[in-house]
């Protein structure tokens, strides 16, 4: 699941070296903390948060197949 998120994020940013994805695994839930460069934060969030919402939706559908809940947090 982390690979899917990593692929999405790396294709959106310019500074690929600054991307860090931390996975906090729980019993029934997973939290992904995505850290990108400050200059790329706007590209990840999108206008009015639409892109961030879309990324979360994709990850929730992937997590649904594994019967887990997922949360994606963007850290500047």
C-alpha positions in Angstrom: 0.0 0.0 0.0 2.9 2.3 0.8 4.3 1.8 -2.7 1.0 3.0 -4.3 1.1 6.2 -2.3 4.8 6.7 -3.0 4.2 6.3 -6.7 1.4 8.9 -6.7 3.4 11.4 -4.6 6.7 11.0 -6.6 4.9 11.7 -9.9 3.5 15.0 -8.5 6.5 16.7 -7.0 9.6 18.3 -8.5 12.0 17.6 -5.6 11.8 13.8 -5.3 14.7 13.6 -2.8 12.7 15.5 -0.2 9.8 13.0 -0.1 9.5 11.0 3.1 6.6 8.7 3.8 6.3 7.3 7.3 4.0 4.5 8.0 2.4 4.1 11.4 0.8 0.7 11.6 -2.0 0.0 14.0 -4.2 -3.1 14.5 -7.0 -2.1 12.2 -5.7 1.2 10.8 -2.6 2.7 9.1 -1.5 6.3 9.2 0.8 7.6 6.4 2.7 10.8 7.2 3.8 12.3 3.9 6.6 14.9 4.2 7.5 16.9 1.0 9.5 20.0 0.3 7.8 23.3 1.1 7.8 24.3 -2.5 6.0 21.1 -3.5 3.3 21.2 -0.8 0.9 23.2 -3.0 1.2 20.6 -5.7 0.3 17.8 -3.3 -2.7 19.6 -1.7 -4.1 21.1 -4.9 -6.7 23.8 -5.3 -9.0 23.9 -2.3 -7.5 20.6 -1.2 -9.0 18.6 -4.1 -5.8 16.7 -4.9 -5.2 15.8 -1.3 -8.8 14.6 -1.0 -8.4 12.5 -4.1 -5.2 10.9 -2.8 -7.0 10.0 0.4 -9.9 8.5 -1.5 -7.6 6.3 -3.6 -5.8 5.1 -0.5 -9.1 4.4 1.3 -10.3 2.2 -1.6 -7.0 0.3 -1.6 -7.2 -0.2 2.2 -10.7 -1.4 1.9 -9.6 -4.5 0.1 -7.3 -5.3 3.1 -10.1 -4.5 5.6 -8.2 -1.7 7.2 -8.7 2.0 7.7 -6.2 4.4 6.3 -5.4 8.0 7.0 -3.0 10.2 5.0 -1.5 13.3 6.6 0.5 15.9 4.7 3.3 17.5 6.8 5.1 20.5 5.5 
